[in-house]
Amino acid sequence: MSGTHRSAIIIYEDADKPVEVRIDPDYETVWLSLNQLAEVFERDKSVISRHLKNIFNTKELDQNSVVAKIATTAADGKTYQVEYFNLDAIISVGYRVNSARATRFRQWATRVLREHLLQGWTLNRRRFEENARELEAAMALVRKAAQNPELDTERGRGLVDILASYTQTFLLLHRYDEGLLTEPKARPGGRLPTVDEARTALAGLKADLMHRGQATELFARERDNGLDSILCNLDQSVFGEPAYLSVESKAAHLLYFVVKNHPFIDGNKRSAAFLFVDFLNQNRRLVNQKGVQVVNDIGLAALTLLVAESDPAEKDVMIRLMMNMLAGENAA
């Protein structure tokens, strides 16, 4: 039994009987025609057809989901639309014909698919990271050029700054979409507020919002000791070391936990955003070295809503996204 890659076609051999197999890594499956199914299982085409008909009639598989018509060039040089059946259909037929042979084919197909998917992932990641590095290097040159005395108009420099900012945001969000985000280089430390300090700050926010008619008495009213629990959790140590080592990590987790854990009867998202910004400000991280806010009002609102709508299973990804946003140019 062996497999040799030939573009989208691979060769399956069992008992010295080679069969060309189409691989479709995008759908994580392989495809065989009726003739190839007959070869793999050493049965007449009529037998294979009867099994497929029974599989579809009994609704074991949905025919539209496991059958595809693919243009195939025949020996006579003409192109025909040939029906191909995916791995689910292949295995279902195999259990009816010869389960041992089906098992061998399934094991082979799964191994080959895994290899293709892993290779594709590695190549895609490498290609993206190479493109990202090239783009970032180009933007570094643009920033350097912006300091040239000959570029003496504020408008010209402003356009360069906007281009650089949006380029960094694009790279960050693309890494997020592709699942390539890693934790950035972060600044150790960050003092968290005590629960009394947080409550006092929220009370000031509440008074201001109520004065403007944008909140009621229920705003930031705690459920049990939810806020205290969150702050204690963020300030805990593991084997003598802080569980959350950096300003970025603490800020990201503070926003995430307040949004997701609902420690207040009302106003959890607004309270989370306020505590997030207040923490950054108290630790002198709300504004970067260029005097620009690391996250503006629109960005903060979008980030808070993104956290609120995210699946809990995506927590680590969301945390990395927020940390990268806060780290800015130091992001990985």
C-alpha positions in Angstrom: 0.0 0.0 0.0 1.5 3.3 -1.0 0.6 6.9 -2.0 2.4 9.1 -4.6 1.4 12.7 -4.9 0.5 13.9 -8.4 -0.9 17.4 -8.0 -4.6 16.9 -7.1 -4.3 13.2 -8.1 -2.7 10.6 -5.9 -2.1 6.9 -6.4 -3.6 4.3 -4.1 -2.1 0.8 -4.3 -3.4 -2.3 -2.5 -2.3 -5.7 -3.6 -0.4 -4.1 -6.5 -3.6 -2.6 -7.9 -3.0 1.1 -8.5 -6.0 3.4 -8.5 -5.9 7.2 -9.2 -7.6 9.1 -6.4 -8.6 12.8 -6.5 -7.9 14.7 -3.3 -9.8 17.8 -2.2 -8.1 19.2 0.9 -10.5 22.1 1.0 -13.4 19.7 1.8 -11.1 17.2 3.6 -12.2 14.3 1.4 -11.2 12.2 -1.5 -13.1 11.2 -4.6 -13.5 8.0 -6.7 -15.5 7.3 -9.8 -17.7 4.3 -10.2 -15.0 2.5 -12.2 -12.4 3.3 -9.5 -14.8 2.0 -6.7 -15.1 -1.2 -8.6 -11.3 -1.5 -8.9 -10.7 -0.7 -5.2 -13.2 -3.2 -3.9 -12.7 -5.8 -6.7 -16.4 -5.9 -7.5 -18.4 -5.4 -10.7 -19.7 -2.0 -11.4 -23.3 -3.2 -11.2 -22.7 -4.5 -7.7 -21.2 -1.1 -6.6 -24.1 0.7 -8.3 -26.7 -1.4 -6.4 -25.0 -0.6 -3.0 -24.9 3.1 -3.8 -28.6 3.1 -4.8 -29.5 1.3 -1.5 -27.4 3.8 0.5 -29.2 6.8 -1.0 -32.7 5.1 -0.9 -32.4 4.4 2.8 -31.1 8.0 3.4 -27.9 6.7 5.0 -26.2 9.5 3.0 -27.5 12.5 1.1 -26.7 11.9 -2.5 -26.2 15.6 -3.2 -23.6 15.9 -0.5 -21.5 12.9 -1.4 -21.6 13.0 -5.2 -20.0 15.5 -7.6 -19.8 15.6 -11.3 -16.2 16.4 -12.5 -15.1 17.0 -16.0 -12.8 14.1 -17.0 -10.9 13.5 -20.2 -11.4 9.9 -21.5 -9.0 7.8 -23.5 -10.6 8.9 -26.7 -9.6 12.5 -25.9 -13.1 13.7 -25.2 -14.2 15.3 -22.0 -17.1 13.8 -20.1 -19.0 14.7 -16.9 -18.2 11.8 -14.6 -19.8 11.2 -11.2 -17.3 11.0 -8.3 -18.1 9.7 -4.8 -16.5 11.1 -1.7 -14.9 9.2 1.2 -18.2 8.9 3.1 -19.8 7.1 0.2 -16.6 5.0 -0.4 -16.6 3.8 3.2 -20.4 3.0 3.1 -19.9 0.9 0.0 -16.9 -0.7 1.6 -18.8 -1.9 4.7 -21.2 -3.6 2.4 -18.6 -5.2 0.1 -15.5 -5.9 2.2 -15.1 -4.1 5.5 -11.4 -5.1 5.8 -10.5 -3.6 2.5 -12.6 -0.5 3.2 -10.7 -0.1 6.5 -7.4 -0.2 4.7 -8.5 2.4 2.2 -10.0 4.6 4.9 -6.7 4.5 6.9 -4.7 5.3 3.8 -7.1 8.1 2.7 -7.2 9.7 6.2 -3.4 9.6 6.4 -2.9 11.2 3.0 -5.6 13.9 3.7 -3.9 14.7 7.0 -0.5 15.1 5.2 -2.0 17.4 2.6 -3.9 19.5 5.1 -0.8 19.9 7.3 1.4 20.8 4.4 -1.2 23.2 3.1 -1.4 24.9 6.5 2.4 25.1 6.8 2.7 26.6 3.3 -0.1 29.1 3.8 1.2 30.2 7.1 4.8 30.6 5.7 3.4 32.5 2.7 1.4 34.8 4.8 4.2 35.5 7.2 6.6 36.2 4.4 4.1 38.6 2.8 3.4 40.3 6.1 7.1 40.8 6.8 7.6 42.3 3.3 4.6 44.7 3.8 5.8 45.7 7.3 9.3 46.3 5.9 7.8 48.5 3.1 5.8 50.4 5.7 9.0 51.0 7.8 10.5 52.6 4.7 7.4 54.7 4.2 7.6 55.9 7.8 11.3 56.7 7.4 10.6 58.7 4.3 7.9 60.6 6.1 10.6 62.1 8.3 12.4 63.5 5.3 12.4 67.4 5.6 11.4 67.5 1.9 8.0 66.1 2.9 7.1 69.3 4.6 3.3 69.3 4.4 1.2 68.1 7.3 -1.2 66.6 4.8 1.5 64.4 3.3 2.7 63.2 6.7 -0.8 62.6 7.9 -1.5 60.4 4.9 1.6 58.3 5.7 0.5 57.9 9.3 -3.0 56.8 8.3 -1.6 54.3 5.7 0.9 52.9 8.3 -1.9 52.6 10.9 -4.3 50.9 8.6 -1.6 48.5 7.3 -0.8 47.4 10.9 -4.6 46.9 11.6 -5.0 44.9 8.4 -2.1 42.6 9.2 -3.4 42.1 12.7 -7.0 41.3 11.7 -5.7 39.0 8.9 -3.6 37.1 11.4 -6.8 36.8 13.5 -8.8 35.5 10.6 -6.2 33.0 9.6 -5.7 31.8 13.2 -2.1 32.9 13.2 -2.1 35.2 16.2 0.5 34.6 18.9 1.1 36.5 22.1 3.0 39.7 21.4 6.0 41.1 23.2 4.3 42.6 26.2 5.4 44.9 29.1 5.6 43.1 32.4 3.6 44.5 35.4 0.5 46.5 35.6 -1.2 47.4 38.9 -4.9 46.3 39.1 -7.4 48.4 41.0 -8.6 47.2 44.3 -12.3 46.4 44.4 -13.0 49.6 46.3 -11.1 51.7 43.7 -13.0 50.0 40.9 -16.4 50.6 42.6 -15.5 54.2 43.3 -14.6 54.8 39.6 -17.7 53.1 38.4 -19.8 55.2 40.8 -18.4 58.3 39.2 -19.2 56.9 35.7 -22.7 56.0 36.8 -23.4 59.5 38.2 -22.2 61.1 35.0 -24.4 58.8 32.8 -27.4 59.2 35.0 -27.0 63.0 34.8 -27.1 62.7 31.0 -30.1 60.3 31.1 -28.0 57.4 29.8 -28.3 55.1 32.7 -30.6 54.1 35.6 -30.0 53.0 39.2 -29.5 49.5 38.0 -26.3 50.5 36.1 -23.2 48.8 37.6 -25.1 47.3 40.5 -23.3 44.2 41.4 -24.5 40.6 41.4 -23.1 39.0 44.6 -19.4 39.6 44.6 -18.8 39.2 40.9 -16.5 42.2 40.5 -14.4 41.3 43.5 -14.0 37.7 42.2 -12.8 38.9 38.8 -10.2 41.3 40.3 -9.0 38.7 42.8 -8.7 36.1 39.9 -6.6 38.6 37.9 -4.4 39.4 40.8 -3.7 35.8 41.8 -0.3 34.1 41.7 0.8 30.7 40.5 4.0 29.2 42.1 4.9 32.7 43.3 4.5 34.3 39.9 1.6 36.5 38.7 -0.9 34.4 36.7 -1.2 37.4 34.3 2.3 38.8 33.7 1.8 41.8 31.6 -0.2 45.0 31.3 -1.6 43.8 28.0 -2.7 40.4 29.5 -4.3 42.0 32.5 -6.2 44.6 30.4 -7.4 42.0 27.9 -8.6 39.6 30.6 -10.2 42.4 32.6 -12.3 43.4 29.6 -13.1 39.8 28.7 -14.2 38.7 32.2 -16.4 41.7 32.9 -18.2 41.4 29.6 -18.5 37.6 29.7 -19.1 37.0 33.5 -21.9 39.6 33.8 -20.9 40.8 37.3 -23.5 43.6 37.1 -27.3 43.7 36.8 -27.0 46.2 34.0 -24.3 47.9 32.0 -21.7 45.1 31.8 -20.3 46.1 28.4 -20.0 49.8 29.3 -18.5 49.0 32.7 -16.0 46.6 31.1 -14.9 49.2 28.6 -14.6 51.9 31.3 -12.6 49.6 33.6 -10.4 48.6 30.7 -9.6 52.2 29.7 -9.2 53.3 33.3 -6.7 50.4 34.0 -4.6 51.4 30.9 -4.7 55.0 31.9 -3.6 54.3 35.5 -0.7 52.3 34.2 0.2 54.9 31.6 -0.6 52.7 28.7 -3.6 54.4 27.2 -1.4 56.6 25.0 1.6 55.4 23.1 5.0 57.0 22.8 3.7 59.1 19.9 0.9 60.5 22.0 -1.8 58.5 20.2 -4.4 56.5 22.1 -3.8 52.7 21.7 -7.5 52.3 21.2 -10.0 55.0 20.3 -13.7 55.2 21.1 -14.9 53.4 18.0 -12.2 50.7 18.3 -13.1 50.2 22.0 -16.9 49.8 21.2 -16.1 47.4 18.3 -13.7 45.4 20.5 -16.2 45.2 23.4 -19.0 44.0 21.1 -16.7 41.5 19.5 -15.9 40.0 22.9 -19.6 39.9 23.8 -20.5 38.0 20.6 -17.6 35.7 20.7 -17.8 32.0 21.4 -16.3 31.0 24.9 -14.2 28.5 23.0 -12.5 31.4 21.2 -11.4 33.0 24.5 -7.7 32.5 23.9 -7.9 33.9 20.4 -9.8 37.0 21.6 -7.3 37.6 24.4 -4.4 37.4 21.9 -6.2 39.8 19.5 -6.7 42.4 22.3 -3.1 41.9 23.5 -1.8 42.5 19.9 -3.9 45.6 19.6 -2.5 47.0 22.8 1.1 46.1 22.0 0.9 48.0 18.7 4.2 48.1 16.9 5.7 45.6 19.3 3.1 43.0 18.3 4.4 39.7 16.9 
